[in-house]
Every structure is written in structure tokens, then in C-alpha cells.
Amino acid sequence: MSKAQATGNAPAPSHNQLDTKAQAWSALFSEPMSDLVKRYTSSVFFDKRLWQADIAGSLAHAEMLAAQGIISAEDHASIQRGMAQITSEIEAGSFEWKLDLEDVHLNIEARLTQLVGDAGKRLHTGRSRNDQVATDVRLWLRGEIDLIADLLKELQVSLVDVAEQNVEVILPGFTHLQVAQPVSFAHHMLAYVEMFARDAERMQDVRRRVNVLPLGSAALAGTTYPLDRERVARTLGMVDANGGAMVCQNSLDAVSDRDFAIEFTAAASLCMVHVSRLAEELIIWMSQNFGFIKIADRFTTGSSIMPQKKNPDVPELARGKTGRVVGHLMGLITLMKGQPLAYNKDNQEDKEPLFDTVDTLKDTLRIFAEMVGGQMNPATGKKEGGITVNAPAMEQAALKGYATATDLADYLVKKGLPFRDAHETVAHAVKAATTHACDLSELPLAVLQGFHPQIEKDVYECLSLRGSLNARNTLGGTAPAQVRVQLARHRARLA
Ligand code: ARG
């Protein structure tokens, strides 16, 4: 502790500006904060990314204060002028962020007061940092959700592009990672499109609850000034589908609620889980044992010792980063569980997990859209460098593991056998094929007829991969005809 701190000799506050945080509430305090406490409690070095939202919120608040006659038109004009200057300073990188001023809110307010004097000090009328920070985070997150929505769309388009080129490509579908039944590669890609479409929907749903205004709740109980909260909400675009102002209806809840951040992180976690599942498949598919696909070299890295290696670092990292985002969800939800109403400083801890979730999700979606679908080549107007599909390797793999055994059972059912009996009969046929080390389709007709007399020559049609695929022509099935219906639906939806 310095001598000044030990003796409580805080530097005298200047009269027209907030130089340090202590001066925001200084008269009551007999000693300044220690450097360690300053560092521990400050958030400016991460929450400064909220600056645009903070300024937008302040301008909307000031506009309303003026309209309600709470501050003068001149003060409003001064605040606008000051904020314009601060905006250009921050954009130019010349704004000096001070740890002493704790957070983005106090930093900007102090600079405003330095620039425009008393008008700057009037900005905080009828407001608290509690409703201010909740508003800022909501505004910022709303913008990020919109960017994420675009990225989710891009990724879906990439998957649909790949699907469109591979409707007739057959790979083994797996259950328990054992060969199950042949499926179209397009069908497999479109399964992920379904997941990401749900993620996009969830994000829109979260957005509705993010886009609600806490400002005007002040510290916790509302304020004595005649604020027009709905006006502020409309200015900030916090409106419902009919243009009605969306305003938090309980001041205690408004300043302390972080459900919106938790919901967002939950939606982001689920989205990352979908990416992670896709990543896992890409990793398996590009292994030497599968060889189903290749991803472009720029998404892989070599090994420092094994010259032959190309490692799928990007999908692996996406799988790893999923753990990190799910961790943030746990962090946020735990952050809230013990908090009494209303605002508590615990809430400052919401920012880093939320920011990191947004950053990780955005980067991951962007990189996957490009890795799967390729990058636009302006010279050709086409996307290039997406995943390369090795159709023969996929078909070869589908020919192993008796992927058409169910088709043989279905064939017998159509001849009148109860399904359970057909299932048992085919089990014997598979056993025989295993003994002969051949596929079911390679068993001679006489051998097949030994399992059931009603088996005829046309059985080979249903034992082929293509016959099996075409036969699954029910809504949502893998038959190319069905896959094309789904492709058209997604194209129209994503247009
Ligand atoms: N930096 C704070 C946060 O992120 C702002 C609100 C502080 N409010 C307070 N009463 N200390 O939550």
C-alpha cells in the first residue's frame, strides 16, 4: 500500500471531470482503491467492446430526456456533439481507456464530461449503470445474433451446394458406427442442414427476448423522473413485429436478468454441438481407413516429425472449442444461481463467457462454411476448394457390411412373410455370405432360394445399393427423388 493509500490521502477531485472512478462516488470514501482491487474489479479491458451500444443507448436516453424536458435542448446538443467526437476517437484508436475508470460506461461518461462539461454530467439523470449495462449487452448481442444468422445461412448454403452435387453418391449409413443401410451423401449433408436450420430458428427466438429494454429501471426501483421508456425502446429498435415498444416491465428483474445471455449461450452450445458432430464425421471420413473425402490443404496442418501427415486441425479444433462454449453455458448459469435481487457485481462476470461464445461461434461457422462449400473465386464466379468427395470409396464401403440385408427382409415381407420371420431368414443368408466372404448380392440364386423358395431373380434388384436407395421413397427418406424434394425446399427457404 502506498503512503497516500495508507493515510487515506486521496488526490483532491477535480471539479468538472471524472478522472478516476473513486470520484464517481468519492465524498463518502476515505481512501482510494488499492491497485489490486482496481484491477480485480475493473472490466474496461474487455467491456470496451460494448462502446457502440453504450453510445447508442446514451444518445437514445439523452434524446428522451430532452423530449421530456428533463434536460435542455442545448445539453442534448452538447451530448450529441461530445458523443460524435468520442466515436471518432474510439474509431481512430486515440481514445484513452483508463483502468481507473473501471468500465466502458464510466470511461465514456468521463470523456464526455471532459469534452462538454455539465451537459455530460446530466446524461446520467434517471439512469444507473445497472440498467445501462443490461441495455448495452442486449443491444450488442442483438447485432451479433444478426451476424450469426447470416453465417448460419452461409453454412447451410454450403451444405446444400455439396448435397446438390452428390444426390446419387452412395455411402454406408451407420448406426453404432456399424454399416447399417446405404444412404445418399446428399441426404447425409441435408441432415446437418436440418440441425443448422433449427439453430437459426432458435437464434431468432432468443433474439425476441434479447431485444427488450431495461433502461429506465435505474438502479433497481425505477426513477423519479418522468421518463418515456417506450420512446427509448423505439429509438433503439427494441420493438416487436408490429412495431410495439418492447420494455422490461419490472425494474428489479430488468437490471438483474441475464436469462437472455444464458439462452443465447445455450443456443450457441447446441449449434456448436452440431458443428462438432459434423467435425467428427469429417475427421473419420478423411482418415486413411475411410478415405471418403478430402478437405482443402489450407484447413489442415502437417506434422513436425511425420512427413506424410495431413492433420484435420480445423475440424478437431471445432470439436475442442465446443467444450469451451458448453463450459461458458455452465459458467453463466452457475453465475446466476445464488444471486438475490437485484443487481450484483457478479453480473460483470457475464461478459467474458458471452463474448468468447460469440467469437468462437462466429469463427467456427465462418470457417466451416468455407471448408465445406469452398470460397468464391471472383474470376470464375464459382465457389472453389470445398470438400472433395471420393464417390467410389464411399460405394466400396457401402458394399461391405451387408448394407442391403434389410432390403432382403423387406423383399420377403412383400412375398407374404411376417417381418420377424423374414428378419431371421436373412440372418441365415448373411451368415452364409460371411462364410463365402462375399456380399449378399453375390450369392447365387440357388443359394438364396435355399433360404426361402419364393426368392426369385428380381431379388438382385433390391440387393443392389441403388435399388436399396431408390426403394426408400417415403417422405424424409434417402431415395434420390425424396432428396431432390428436400433440396428444392431448402433452396427456396435459403433464397
Ligand atoms: N461494469 C458493470 C457490469 O458489468 C456495470 C454495472 C456496475 N454497477 C454497479 N452498481 N457497480 O456489470
Boltz pocket constraint, residues with backbone or C-beta under 6 A from the ligand:
constraints:
  - pocket:
      binder: B
      contacts: [[A, 43], [A, 47], [A, 103], [A, 129], [A, 130], [A, 133], [A, 343], [A, 344], [A, 345], [A, 347], [A, 348], [A, 349]]
      max_distance: 6.0
